[in-house]
Amino acid sequence: QVQLVESGGGLVQPGGSLRLSCAASGFTLAYYAIGWFRQAPGKGREQVATITSGGSTNYADSVKGRFTISRDNAKNTVYLQMNSLKPEDTAVYYCVWSHYWGQGTQVTVSS
């Protein structure tokens, strides 16, 4: 049974940082690509970052240079380090593998 459990969201001031974690179970993360999506209020879902099994990464233009996706295959966990956060980064962030989505974690950037 596949499960993706996100954590690490919260309220942060503009310019601050957060690190999201996604603990995966039910499959071996090392063999697959995985990614982070987000959905802001009133908007559609947006792909934020992906990482392949080989470690290649891809980012949305809106987060390039500020966000970093990484993986720890030993822990079956993927991370999203978010720096220099902006109010427009406010959204629910989801970990996604294949057609499976986690429950999401809320990130709010506000002063």
Secondary structure in CASP SS format (residue, H / E / C, confidence):
PFRMAT SS
TARGET T0000
AUTHOR 0000-0000-0000
METHOD secondary structure of the structure
MODEL  1
Q C 1.00
V C 1.00
Q E 1.00
L E 1.00
V E 1.00
E E 1.00
S E 1.00
G C 1.00
G C 1.00
G E 1.00
L E 1.00
V E 1.00
Q C 1.00
P C 1.00
G C 1.00
G C 1.00
S C 1.00
L E 1.00
R E 1.00
L E 1.00
S E 1.00
C E 1.00
A E 1.00
A E 1.00
S E 1.00
G C 1.00
F C 1.00
T C 1.00
L H 1.00
A H 1.00
Y H 1.00
Y C 1.00
A C 1.00
I E 1.00
G E 1.00
W E 1.00
F E 1.00
R E 1.00
Q E 1.00
A C 1.00
P C 1.00
G C 1.00
K C 1.00
G C 1.00
R E 1.00
E E 1.00
Q E 1.00
V E 1.00
A E 1.00
T E 1.00
I E 1.00
T C 1.00
S C 1.00
G C 1.00
G C 1.00
S C 1.00
T E 1.00
N E 1.00
Y E 1.00
A C 1.00
D C 1.00
S C 1.00
V C 1.00
K C 1.00
G C 1.00
R C 1.00
F E 1.00
T E 1.00
I E 1.00
S E 1.00
R E 1.00
D E 1.00
N C 1.00
A C 1.00
K C 1.00
N C 1.00
T E 1.00
V E 1.00
Y E 1.00
L E 1.00
Q E 1.00
M E 1.00
N C 1.00
S C 1.00
L C 1.00
K C 1.00
P H 1.00
E H 1.00
D H 1.00
T C 1.00
A E 1.00
V E 1.00
Y E 1.00
Y E 1.00
C E 1.00
V E 1.00
W E 1.00
S C 1.00
H C 1.00
Y E 1.00
W E 1.00
G C 1.00
Q C 1.00
G C 1.00
T E 1.00
Q E 1.00
V E 1.00
T E 1.00
V E 1.00
S C 1.00
S C 1.00
END
